[in-house]
Amino acid sequence: MTCSIIDLSMPIQSDECNDKKSRLVNEALETANKQRICTIAELDDIRKQYKWSKEATEDVLVSKFPNSTPAERLRFLIATDGNVPAASAKLEHYLLWRKQYDLDNVTDTKNIVTRSDDNIVDDGNDEIYWIRASALAVEFMCKNNPDMKKNVALPRILTIPNPKKLSVTSSDGTRICYFYGARIDLTLASAECYGLALSFYLDAKLDRNSMEKIFVLLDTRAGRGWSNPSASSLVSFTKDLSRILGALYPERLNMCFLFPVPSIAKFIWYLIYPFLDSFTATKVTLFTGSAGRKDPPPIDDSYFMEHFDIEVINYLEKLRKSFFVE
């Protein structure tokens, strides 16, 4: 029996797995982002690229938000084009959000139990992050909504995989964040709950001391045994995702590809587009096509494929199909 994949919804299977769970979780959480932490010198070099770098000082942000990191302060300044009062307001909102959910002290792993599942493709223990994030989201939502079902195990809707034998990145080296849109099941929890889980997941995966960006792939294709909402409804979810990234994780989105979407969904996108953050909205590209379970990703589109190696696409396809339910 293996203990590398874990699931809150399954009972504890053995003392051997229980002994390994804390070590497994801690190793995954502590080592994944070390290589992406920026030094002060690197941050200074990034800052100098902007015209406002000499006028917009961080003194106000440092004194007002001493618990913020240099990378956070710089990202919020970049997002507001060097407008210190605007950056201060957004950074305050972000730090209050972290305090509201006590994210600096989320280290408890007692509710994470192990299970054996040889069907899931190696993802570098990424599932640990989603299980913890979704469990926290459900816990907090239940506090504010007594009617919500407790101990609900949300289906895993995203991954930033880190397998041992492959670098899952775009052609420029940006890590890929892959969304399984058709796994969103609103009969289990609200869109707000999924959004909260998504936020907690990204908070754990993206180091606060880094300037790292992610390449989002939002896949609308159906899956066997999934809830399979319409592609049109997932376009609206993209709006919520853009809002979350803009408010809590500015300067984290490199690009976002949404695929495949029918013509009506593209029309909905153009209705939503004016209401999105301008910097975020311009980074989103839609690819039309059929969204059936057996339909391929847009590998025939030259613009799509210029961003990815075919080996990475093949891995992501294999990982996606490993989540199918028999």
PyMOL commands that set and color helices and strands:
alter all, ss='L'
color gray80, all
select helices_A, chain A and resi 15-31+34-36+40-47+51-53+59-64+70-79+84-100+103-105+127-144+181-183+191-205+231-248+263-275+278-281+302-305+310-322
alter helices_A, ss='H'
color red, helices_A
select strands_A, chain A and resi 5-6+114-115+158-159+175-180+214-219+253-261+284-288
alter strands_A, ss='S'
color yellow, strands_A
deselect
rebuild
show_as cartoon
